[in-house]
Amino acid sequence: MRTLLKARQILLFALLVTIPALSFAQVAVSITVAPPAIPVYEQPPCPTEGLLWTPGYWAYGSAGYFWVPGVWLAPPRPGLLWTPGYWGFAGGAYGWRAGYWGPRVGYYGGINYGYGYGGVGFYGGRWEGGAFRYNTAVVRVGPGFHGVYEDRTVIRNTTVINRASFNGEGGIVARPTAEERTAMNEQHFQRTSEQMAHQRVASQDHGNWASFNHGNPSHPEGMGVNARQDRQQQRIGGGVKSGQLTPGESSHIEHNEAKINKEARNDRAANGGKLTPGEHAHVEHQQNKESHQIYNDKHNARTDAHPKGEERK
């Protein structure tokens, strides 16, 4: 038994020192089965300006690998960009390198996550004067966006795209560039509470489990309607707890959420428990509007202490 434990420790040590990274604080498992390939999906449009795309990835839990869909989220503060996490293979085992927020995008294993994350750097947009501008050549945005531009020079036309979700033998073979190494040593910020909640909700949907979907998630492009409702409820609860949402704001949002949920239930009841594609799209549209409202209410000047948005002293 001691020999077996020592061998596993050696494998994990080899993984930690072989894969370039600032830290492996979130390598909590050493797995001998490779994660599935990155599924092909269509990015949902950004529901409101100010949000950044965090691409989908394969996480690992008690039921094995599960897909965490990509999601548009607010960064911890303006000026920060998201460096995705990635799986690395070395010494016969796979380990997870956690993503982080920072002033520049660092090394993410050369994984092609798509939508601006082609393996090196990020081309989905840039910060200008405290506002984020979106490159519509590679990301999708909602109607009425003002901070946009189009730079198609970043699009790489290749006949074969490697969808491997890990770095190492049998996957993506890439090492960090000098610029990525510099970014790796800058100040970083961990995942937000909303990102952690998003992964937790994803783990509860059997449709995301690789053991259930065989590497083809039910909703690779985003959460199903029910999971989306759960995540928005968590956002509302977080806003109430932090004081970012006043009682009036939370009451208004909850009223809208109840209407959306009731409509979805009625549509399912009329169609044998399922939503038609048109109904699903309509509910998604309403949820996007509600997501926009939650974001605006959480980031305006009104708080429990200053319900009218007066200047804080």
N, C-alpha and C positions, 0 to 999 in steps of 0.2 A: 504493500500500500504506500509506504514512504517513497519507494522508487517511482511509482506512478505519479504521486503528487509532485515530486521533484521534477519529473519530466514535463508535466503541465506548466510548472513555474518557469522552466527554461524556455518553453515555447512562447509563453506570454511575454517573457523578458525580451526574446528575440523580436517579437512583434513590436514592442514598444520602442526599441532602439533602431529598428530597420526602417520604419515608416516615418518620414519627416513630419514633425508636428511640434507645436509649441508645448502642448501637454496632452496627456491621454487621461485626463481626470475622469472621463466618462466611459473608459473601457472597463465595463463591469462584467463582461462575459468574454470567454475565449471559445469560439465556435468552429467546428470542423466542417460545417456545411456552408457552401457559398450562398449569399443572398441572391434572390432572383434578379433578372435583368430589369432595368428601368422601363416601365410600360410606356407605350406611346399614348399620349392623351392631348386634348385640346385645352389650352389654358383658359380658365374663366376670365372674363374682362374685369379689370380693376373697378371696384364699386365706387370708390371716391378718391380724389387726389390726396396725396400724402401717405398712401400705403405702399409698401414694397413687397415684391413677390419673394416668397420663400418656397423653393421647389420641393416636390414630393420626394420621399425616400423610404427605404425599407428599414424599419426598426425591429427590435427583437424583444419578445416578452415570454411569458410562461407558456404560450401556445406556439412559440417559434416566431418566425419572421411575420411581420404585418406591415401593410402599406400605410404610410401617413401621407395623405394627399397634400399637394401644394396649396398654399393659402396666402392671400393678401393680408398683411399685418402692418401695424404701425411700429416703427423702430423705437427703441428706448428713448431716443432723442434725435432731433434733426441732424443731418450730416453723417449719420452712420449707415453702413452697408452690411448686408448679410453674407457671410462666408458659410456655405452649406457644410454639413458634416459628411463623412464618407467612411466606407468600410475599407480596411487594408488587410492584405493577406501576406503573412510571413511566418516562417517556422511551422507551417502546416496548420495554422489557425487564422481565423478572421476576427478582427477587433474593430470597434467603432470609435472613430475620432469625432468628437462633438463639434457642431458648428458654433459660430459666435458672431457678434456684432462688432464692427470696428470702423475706423475712418477709411480703410481700403479693403478690398476683397483679397484674401490670402489664398493659400493653397487648399484645394479641396479634392486632391487625389487625381486630378485630370478627368473626373467623371463628367460626362456630357448630360447635364440635367435639363438642358434646353432652355428656351426663353431667356436668353442673355447669359446663361451659364453653360458655355460650350466646352468647358474643361479647363480653360485658363482665363482668369479675369472675369469681368462682368460687363456686358454691353447693353443691358436693358434700360439704362437711363443714368442720370447724374444729378448731383445736387448743385444748385445755383442760387446763391443769395438766400439760403434757408428754405428753399422750395425744391421739391424733386421734379425733374423733367423726365418724361418717359420717351424712350425710343420706340416708336410704333412700328418700326421695321421688324422687331423681334418680340414685343410684348403687346397684349391686348388691353385697351382701356375702354371705359364706358363713354357714353355720349357727353358732349359738353366740356371735355377736358381742355384746359388752356395750356398747361405746361407740357407740351409734347414737341417732338422733332422726329425726323426720319433719317437714319443713317444706315443704308443698306450695305455699306462697304464691310460691315462686320459679319455679314452672312457668309458662311462657308458652304459652297456647293460641293458636297461629296456624295458619291454614289452609294457608299456603304457607311452607315453610322454605327459605331460600336455602342451598344446599349448596356454594356457591363456596368454593374453597380459597385464594383470594388476595384481597388488599386492593387496590383501585384500579378504574379504568374497566373495566366488564364483570364485575366481581366484587362484593366487599363495599365499600361506601363508608362508612367510619367513621374518626373521629379520636379520639385519646386523651382521656379525661375528665381533670379536674383531679386526681382521686384516682389515676388510672393514671399520670399524669405524675410524681406524687410517688413512687409505687412504682418507676418507672423509674430514679429517682436514688438508690435505696437500695442497700445492699450486696447483690451478687449472687454466686451460685456457679454454675459451669459444670456441664454434664451430667456425671453420674457415669460411671465406667468401664463399669458395667452397661448404662447407656443407650446408650453408644457401641457396645458389643458387640451389643446388641439390634438396632441399625440395621445393623451389619455383617452379621449373620446374615440379616436381612430382605432385604438386597441380593443375597444368594446364591440366593434362592428365585425361580425364573423366574415362579412364579405371582403374585408381587408386582409384576412389571414391567408398566408401562402398555403397552409395546409388545407384550406378550404377552396381557394381560387386557383391553386396551382400556378401562381405567378401572374395571374390576370385579375386584378382587383375589379370589384363590381363598379366602383366609381373612381377610377384613377384620376379623373380631372377634378374631383372635389368631393366633399361630403354628401351623403344622401340627405334628403329633406329633414328626416328626423334628427340625424346627427348635427346638422346645421342649426336646427332649433335648439338643441341642447347646448351647443357652443355659444350661441348668442345669449342664452339664459345665463351662462357662466360669465360672459362679458358684462351683462347687466348687474349680476351679483357682485362682481369685482368693482364696478363703478360705484355702487351703493356703499360697499364696505370702505372704499378709499375716500369717499366724499366727493368724487368727481361728478356723480349724478345726484341732483337734488331730488327730493320726494316728488316734486311735480314732473321732472324730466323722466324719472323711472316709471311713474304712473302712466304717463303718455306712451312710453315705449312698450310697457307691458300690455297696455290696451291694444296697441297695434299688433304685438306678437300674438295675442289671443285671437284676433281676427284672422291672422294668417293661418294659425293652427286649426281654427274651426273650419276654414275654407278647405284646407288640405284633408281634414277628416271627412268632410261632406263629399269631396270629390272621390276619395277612396271608397266610401260607402256606396257610391253610385256606380263604381267601376270594378266591383269584385275585390276590393282591398288594394287596388293599385292606382297610381296616377298615370294618365296618358302622357305621352311626350309633351303635348301642348300644355297640359295642366302643370306638369313638372317645371317647364320653362317659366310659366306664369308665377308659380310659387317662388322659384329662384329669383325672378325679377323683384318680387315684393321683398324677399329676404335681403337682397342687395340694397334696396332702398332703406330698409330698416337698419342694416349694417352701417350705412352712411349716416343715419340719424344717431345711432349709438356713438359712432366716432366723433361726430360734431358735438354732441352733448357732453361727452367725456373730456373734450379738449377746449371747450369754451371757458369763459371766466367765471361761470356760475358754479358755486360749490355750496355745501351745506352751510359753511360759515359766511358765504357771500352769495345768497340766493338770487340777487339781482345783478350779479356780475360786477359789482363795484370794485374799484381798485383796492388791492390788498396792501396793508401797511406792514 
